[in-house]
Amino acid sequence: MTERVLLVGGGGREHAIADALAPDCELYAAAGNRNPGIDRLAEAFETLDESDPAAVVDYAERVDATLVVVGPETPLAEGVVDALEDAGIYAFGPKQADARIETDKTFQREFMAEHDVPGQADFETFADADAAADYVESVDGDVAVKPAGLTGGKGVRVTGDQVTKAEAADYVRSADHDEWVIEERLVGEEITVQAFVANGEVRATPVAHDHGRAYEGDEGPNTGGMGSIAGPGKLLPFATEADYEAAVDTIEAVVEGLPEYRGVLYGQFMLTADGPKVVEFNARFGDPEAMNTLPAMETPLVDVLTAARDGEPLPDLDFAEVATVCKYAVPEGYPTNPEGGTRISVDEDSVGDASLFYASVDAREDGVYTTTSRSFAVVGSGDTLADANDEADAALADLPEGVRVRRDIGSDELLQSRVDHVADVRSE
């Protein structure tokens, strides 16, 4: 039987998922924006509110979906998976209660403490913004200041790095959040390890590394991710086999505490002097890291999904021995004052051997328009990160007006700075 898979979401991550699924199933898609890359791969594309459980269930029933894949975090937080299950439709993604590992940072840290999950950081939680701000100003040492809920990767402020304590306290008092988590500042370099999870089993994917800062040289505010690197192989030059094993052990400990969890579990870890510590968990693929991981995965994605649904052992995962460099084109002004609604012309023939993934753009009759989030990504691949970077740069040689990229992602200089930083942190 050919699977009829409904993909929910219209970003770059979902385009990568669609690209991995389309050769092996009948693919349908639903999202709030018409992603032209997904639209091209799908049998049909429905524009709807992807965070409306009733709307998603209705469309899944109309296309007679045998599987649903929920890409973004907001539908998970709104209980889309729960509603699909109530309707008798299997969805690969965590139910609302389990998605709290991402959607509620207070739950996340308290869960880790309760279940003795490795890689914990010191933290305090607050249900009052003024109390949280007072704590930031008074506590010894630098801290990471995080709203408890979802912020699209743009809500964290780190004192001693991005802002002063006074600036962080002002941010807490002025932001539209009541609940806050204040954590110790973790010093090192970040890595991401993602895993497919179902029926108590975990299948981990290789290490990736996201570049969250808006501007070259790791300057500017945090974003949803300006690009990422991975490979070749399972590791990166600044991450060891022991780091990877510790990260996987941490993910497995989370799954032990959430035995009903299904979907992708994303762990972001800081490589500190004391080993990997948890920065955060996400209840779905990373964006942009999905665009490194899925094109390199040789195991058919649909095989993982059907095994999860049918209660069979998840297949072992095979990956090509390639390096990948992903670079995002984002609207001018992103992330603080993005200019959406700009018509852009993407010359798809100019990307050469690189892969192009559309993200938060809207395909209209007269062209492709930007939104206020990331527009599209290119992914270069090669035997080395330098080769992959050259391919990505060549694909971005003719960048459309109205968008910009961080061209230093994937560079030898930036990579070496990561290697040196981890060495310095661990030698201390």
C-alpha positions in Angstrom: 0.0 0.0 0.0 1.3 3.5 -0.9 1.3 5.7 2.2 -0.7 8.9 2.0 1.3 11.3 4.2 0.1 14.7 5.3 2.9 17.1 6.2 1.9 20.0 8.5 4.0 23.2 8.3 5.5 25.5 5.6 9.1 26.3 6.6 12.5 25.3 5.5 12.5 22.3 7.9 9.2 21.1 6.3 10.6 21.5 2.8 13.5 19.3 3.8 11.0 16.7 5.3 8.9 16.9 2.1 12.0 16.3 0.0 12.8 13.2 2.0 9.3 11.9 1.9 8.0 12.6 -1.6 9.9 9.8 -3.5 8.3 7.1 -1.3 4.7 8.2 -0.7 1.8 10.3 -1.8 2.5 13.6 -0.2 -0.1 16.2 0.9 0.7 19.4 2.7 -1.0 22.0 4.8 0.4 25.3 6.2 -0.4 28.9 6.7 1.9 30.0 3.9 2.2 28.4 0.5 5.8 27.2 0.4 6.6 26.8 -3.3 9.1 24.0 -2.8 6.6 21.9 -0.8 3.8 22.8 -3.2 5.8 21.4 -6.1 6.4 18.1 -4.3 2.9 17.5 -2.9 -0.2 16.0 -4.6 -2.1 18.9 -3.1 -1.4 21.9 -0.8 -4.0 23.3 1.6 -3.6 26.8 3.0 -4.9 26.7 6.6 -4.1 27.6 10.1 -1.7 24.8 11.0 -2.2 25.4 14.7 -6.0 24.8 14.5 -6.5 21.1 15.4 -10.0 20.9 13.8 -8.7 22.3 10.5 -5.8 19.9 10.4 -8.0 16.9 11.3 -10.5 17.9 8.6 -7.9 18.1 5.9 -6.3 14.9 7.0 -9.6 13.1 6.7 -10.4 14.7 3.3 -7.1 13.4 1.8 -7.5 10.0 3.7 -4.0 10.4 5.3 -2.5 7.2 6.6 0.2 9.2 8.4 0.6 12.8 9.5 4.0 14.5 10.2 3.8 17.7 12.3 6.9 19.9 11.6 6.7 23.1 13.7 6.4 23.5 17.4 3.3 25.7 17.6 0.9 23.0 16.3 2.4 20.6 18.9 1.7 23.1 21.7 -1.9 23.5 20.5 -2.6 19.8 20.6 -2.8 19.0 16.9 -1.3 15.5 17.5 -3.9 14.8 20.2 -6.8 15.8 17.9 -5.5 13.6 15.1 -5.2 10.6 17.5 -8.7 11.2 18.8 -9.8 11.0 15.1 -8.0 7.7 14.6 -5.1 9.2 12.5 -1.5 8.5 13.5 0.7 11.5 13.7 4.5 11.4 14.1 5.0 14.1 16.7 4.6 14.3 20.5 1.2 14.9 22.1 0.6 18.2 23.8 1.7 17.0 27.3 5.0 15.5 26.0 5.7 18.6 23.8 6.1 20.6 27.0 9.7 19.4 27.0 10.1 22.3 24.5 7.0 24.5 24.9 7.4 25.0 28.7 10.9 25.7 29.9 9.9 25.5 33.5 8.6 22.0 33.0 11.7 21.2 31.0 14.1 22.0 33.8 12.0 20.6 36.6 11.5 17.4 34.6 15.3 17.0 34.2 15.8 17.5 37.9 13.0 15.0 38.9 14.2 12.3 36.5 17.9 12.9 37.1 18.6 13.6 33.4 22.3 14.2 32.8 23.6 17.5 31.7 21.6 19.7 34.0 22.3 23.4 34.6 21.5 25.4 37.7 18.3 27.3 37.4 15.5 29.2 39.1 11.9 29.7 37.9 9.7 32.7 38.4 6.0 33.3 37.9 6.4 37.0 38.3 8.4 39.2 35.9 9.5 41.7 38.5 10.8 39.0 40.8 12.7 37.5 37.9 14.2 40.8 37.0 15.3 41.5 40.6 16.9 38.0 40.7 18.9 38.7 37.5 20.2 41.9 39.0 21.2 40.4 42.3 22.5 36.9 41.5 26.3 36.3 41.5 27.6 35.3 38.1 26.2 35.6 34.6 22.9 34.0 33.6 20.8 33.0 30.6 17.3 34.6 30.8 14.6 32.7 29.1 10.8 33.2 28.8 9.1 29.9 29.9 7.1 29.7 26.7 7.8 29.6 22.9 9.7 32.5 21.4 10.8 31.2 18.0 14.4 31.1 19.1 14.6 34.8 19.7 13.7 35.1 23.4 16.9 34.3 25.2 19.3 37.0 26.6 22.7 36.0 28.1 24.4 38.4 30.4 28.1 38.9 30.1 27.8 37.9 26.4 24.9 39.7 24.7 23.7 42.1 27.4 24.5 43.6 30.8 22.5 42.5 33.8 20.7 45.8 33.9 19.7 45.4 30.2 18.5 41.8 30.9 16.5 42.9 33.8 14.9 45.7 31.7 14.1 43.1 29.0 12.3 40.9 31.6 10.3 43.8 32.9 9.2 45.1 29.5 8.6 41.8 27.7 5.2 40.3 27.4 5.9 37.2 29.5 5.1 36.4 33.1 6.9 33.1 33.6 10.7 33.0 33.4 13.5 30.6 33.8 16.9 32.0 34.9 19.8 29.6 34.3 23.5 29.7 34.9 25.4 30.9 31.9 27.0 27.9 30.1 30.3 28.6 28.5 31.6 26.6 25.6 30.3 25.7 22.1 26.9 24.4 21.2 26.1 21.2 19.3 22.8 19.7 18.3 21.9 16.0 18.4 18.5 15.0 17.0 16.8 11.6 17.4 13.8 9.8 16.1 11.8 8.4 19.0 8.9 6.0 19.1 7.7 3.1 21.3 10.5 3.7 23.7 13.2 3.5 21.1 15.8 6.1 20.1 17.7 6.4 16.8 20.1 9.3 17.0 21.4 11.3 14.0 24.8 12.9 13.6 26.0 16.1 15.3 25.0 19.5 13.8 26.0 23.0 14.8 23.6 26.0 14.5 24.7 29.6 14.1 22.1 31.6 16.0 23.5 35.1 16.0 22.1 37.5 13.3 25.4 38.9 11.9 28.8 37.7 10.8 31.4 37.1 13.5 28.6 35.9 15.8 27.4 39.4 16.5 23.9 40.7 17.0 20.8 39.2 18.6 19.7 35.6 18.6 17.6 34.3 15.7 15.8 31.2 14.8 19.1 30.1 13.1 21.1 31.7 10.3 22.6 28.4 9.2 24.3 25.2 10.3 27.1 22.8 9.6 27.4 19.0 9.9 29.8 16.2 9.0 31.5 14.6 7.4 30.6 11.6 9.5 28.9 11.6 12.9 31.0 14.3 14.6 32.4 17.9 14.1 36.0 18.9 14.7 35.2 20.4 18.1 33.0 17.5 19.4 34.3 14.2 20.6 32.9 10.7 20.5 32.4 11.0 24.3 30.4 14.2 23.8 28.2 12.5 21.3 27.6 9.5 23.6 26.8 11.8 26.5 24.3 13.7 24.4 22.6 10.5 23.3 22.5 9.2 26.9 20.7 12.4 27.9 18.1 12.0 25.1 17.5 8.4 26.2 17.1 9.6 29.8 14.4 12.0 28.7 12.6 9.3 26.8 12.7 7.0 29.8 10.8 9.8 31.7 8.4 10.3 28.8 7.7 6.7 27.7 4.8 7.8 25.4 7.0 10.3 23.5 7.0 9.9 19.7 8.5 12.1 17.1 11.8 13.9 16.8 13.6 14.9 20.0 16.2 17.6 19.6 18.8 18.2 22.2 21.0 21.3 22.1 24.1 21.0 24.3 26.9 23.2 25.4 30.3 21.6 25.4 31.5 22.9 28.7 34.6 22.1 30.8 32.4 19.6 32.6 31.1 17.9 29.5 27.9 18.5 27.5 25.2 20.4 29.4 21.6 20.9 28.1 20.8 24.3 26.6 17.3 23.2 25.6 15.2 20.5 24.1 12.9 20.8 21.1 10.1 18.5 20.3 10.7 18.5 16.6 13.5 18.7 14.0 15.7 21.8 14.2 15.4 24.5 11.6 18.0 24.8 10.0 19.6 21.5 11.3 17.0 19.3 9.5 18.4 20.6 6.2 21.8 19.1 7.1 20.4 15.9 8.5 17.7 14.7 6.2 19.5 15.1 2.8 22.3 13.0 4.2 20.1 10.3 5.6 20.0 7.2 3.3 17.4 5.3 5.3 14.0 6.2 3.8 12.2 8.6 6.1 8.9 6.9 5.4 10.3 3.6 6.7 11.0 5.3 10.1 7.5 6.7 10.2 5.7 3.5 9.4 7.7 1.5 11.8 6.8 4.0 14.5 3.1 3.8 13.7 3.0 0.0 13.4 4.9 -0.6 16.6 7.8 -2.2 14.9 11.5 -1.7 15.8 12.8 1.5 14.3 15.3 0.9 11.5 18.9 1.6 12.1 19.9 4.9 10.4 22.4 5.1 7.6 24.0 8.4 6.6 26.2 9.4 3.6 29.7 10.4 4.6 29.3 14.0 3.5 29.8 17.4 5.0 27.0 19.9 4.7 26.8 23.7 5.1 23.4 25.4 5.3 23.0 29.2 4.9 19.8 31.1 5.3 18.7 34.1 3.3 16.6 36.3 5.6 14.7 39.6 5.1 16.5 42.9 5.6 16.1 43.9 9.3 15.7 40.3 10.5 15.2 39.4 13.4 14.5 42.7 15.2 12.7 44.7 12.5 12.2 42.5 9.5 10.8 43.9 6.2 8.2 41.4 4.9 6.1 41.5 1.8 9.0 41.9 -0.6 8.7 40.1 -3.9 11.9 38.2 -4.5 13.2 36.4 -7.6 15.1 33.2 -6.8 17.0 31.8 -9.7 16.8 28.1 -9.0 19.1 27.2 -11.9 21.9 29.3 -10.3 22.2 27.1 -7.2 24.1 24.4 -9.2 24.7 21.2 -7.2 23.5 22.8 -3.9 20.0 22.1 -2.5 17.5 24.9 -2.2 14.9 24.9 0.5 12.2 27.5 0.7 11.1 28.6 4.1 8.7 31.4 5.3 7.8 32.8 1.9 4.4 32.9 0.3 3.9 31.9 -3.3 1.3 34.0 -5.0 0.1 34.2 -8.6 2.6 37.0 -9.4 5.6 35.6 -7.6 7.3 34.7 -4.3 7.0 37.1 -1.4 9.0 37.3 1.9 7.3 37.2 5.3 8.9 38.6 8.4 10.8 35.3 9.0 13.6 33.4 7.2 13.1 33.2 3.4 15.1 30.3 1.9 18.2 28.3 2.5 20.9 26.7 0.4 22.7 23.6 1.5 26.1 22.8 0.0 27.6 19.3 0.4 31.0 17.8 -0.2 33.8 15.6 1.1 34.9 18.3 3.6 33.2 21.3 5.2 35.4 23.5 3.0 34.0 21.8 -0.1 30.5 22.1 1.2 31.0 25.8 2.0 32.3 26.5 -1.5 29.2 24.9 -3.0 26.9 26.9 -0.7 28.7 30.1 -1.5 28.5 29.5 -5.2 24.8 29.0 -4.9 24.4 32.4 -3.2 26.6 34.3 -5.6 23.5 36.0 -7.1 21.5 36.8 -4.0 18.1 38.5 -4.7 17.5 42.0 -3.5 15.7 42.3 -0.2 17.5 39.4 1.7 20.9 38.9 3.3 22.9 35.9 4.5 25.7 35.2 7.0 28.5 34.3 4.6 30.9 33.4 7.3 29.0 30.2 8.2 31.0 27.2 7.2 34.3 29.2 6.9 37.6 27.8 8.0 38.1 30.7 10.3 34.8 30.4 12.1 35.2 26.6 12.4 38.7 27.0 13.8 37.4 29.5 16.4 35.1 26.8 17.6 37.9 24.3 17.9 40.1 26.7 19.8 37.3 27.8 22.1 36.4 24.3 23.2 40.1 23.5 23.7 40.6 26.7 25.8 37.4 26.0 27.9 38.5 22.4 28.6 42.1 23.2 29.3 40.9 25.5 32.0 
